[in-house]
Amino acid sequence: MKAHVRRLWLQGLAIAAGVALGVIGMRFGLVPRSAARFFGLDTPASPAHLHQVVAVRDLWLAALVVALAGLREWRALALWLGLAAMACFADAMIVADATGWARSILFHLASGLFCMGLAIGCWREAALQPSAR
């Protein structure tokens, strides 16, 4: 694959991940109980503030990854995505303990694998940049 096409794919996938995280954040902000159930958390109706914290966290992290991808900051993207992969795997373990809902666990595991693969791709791209040598 040509270098510019590879970079566009990495950039586009990272932006898509950020947009998806932003949508998740908006969902936690607008319909918190529905979002919590969808992502495998069986929470009572009262801790709405917790869901608002999740919403704000997801929104700023989404904005950060979109900005890093837009600027083609490959090393920073690799770091962000690598940490995101660990968070996704941790979320899967939390959901497994909380509800055991297979669909939600698989969602978090798949998200973690996606972030891990994209992190590796961004790290490799950073190594190919002339300034990285």
N, C-alpha and C positions, 0 to 999 in steps of 0.2 A: 504494500500500500504506500502510495506517495506520502511524503512528510506532511504536506499541507492538508491532505485529506484526513490523515491520522489525527492531526491537531484539531481539525474541525470536529471530528467525531468525539474526541476527548472533551473538547470544549462544550459541544452540544449535550453530551450525556451528563456532564457535571452541572450544566445549567438546568437540564431536565430534573436532576436530583434535587436541586435547590427549589425549583418550582413545586415539585411534589411535596417537599418538606414544608414549603409555604402554605400549600393547600391543607396539609395536615394541621398546621398551626392555626389557620383560619377556622378550620372545622372545630378544633378544640375551643376556640374563642367563641364561636357562634352557637354550636350545638354540643356542648361539652359531654353530656351523658351519652349521647349517641356515638360520639367519637371514641370515648373511653371503651364502650362496649365493642365497637368495631375493631379496635386495636388490642382487645383481649383483657381489658381491665373491668372487673365487675365492682364498680364503686357505688356507694350510696349517693343519693342526690345532694347531700349537704356540702361536700368539699368542692364546691364550684371554683373556689379560689385556687385550688391546686391545678385545675384544668386551665385556668387563665395563666398561671405561671408556665405551664407546658406550652400554651399558645404563644406567649411572648418569646419564650426560648426558641421554639421552632421557627418563628418568623425572623428573628435576628440571625439565627444560624443559616437560614435559607438565603437571606440577603447577602451574608458573608460569602457563601459558596458561589452564588451567582456573580458577585463582584470579582472574586478570585478567578473564576472561569473567564469572565469577560476580559480581564487583564492578562490572561494566560500565565498566571503565576503558578507554574507547574509544581514546584516543591511545596508551596503553601497548600495547593489543592491536594497533593498527595498526603500531606500531614492531616488536613481536615478530613479527608475521606477515610484515611486509616483510623483516625479516632472515631469517626462516625460508624465504621464497621464494628469496632469494639462496643460502641453504645448499642448498636442493633442487636448484637449477640447477647449483651447483657439484658436488653429488653425482652428478648426471646426467653431467657431464663426466668425473668420476673413474671412474664405471662404464664409460663409453664407452671410456676409455683402458685400464681394467683388464681388462674381459671383452668389451665390445661387445654384451652381451646386450640385445636390443631391448626385451624386456618390462620389464626393470629400468630401462632408460633412460627409457622411456615413463612408468613409475610415478613416477620422480623429477621428470620434466618436468610431468606432470599435477599432482603435489603442489605444485610451485612455482607453477603457474598458479592452483590453488585458493587457496593462501596469498596470492598477489598480489591476486586478486579480493576476497578477504575483508579484506585489509589496506585496500584502497581503500574498501570499504564501511564499515569501522570508522572510517577517517579522516573520511569524509563524515558519519558519525553524530556524531563528536566536534565537527565544525564546526557541527552543528545544535543542540548543547547550549547553553543560555543562558550557562553559565559559560565557554564557549569564546570568547565575544565580548568 
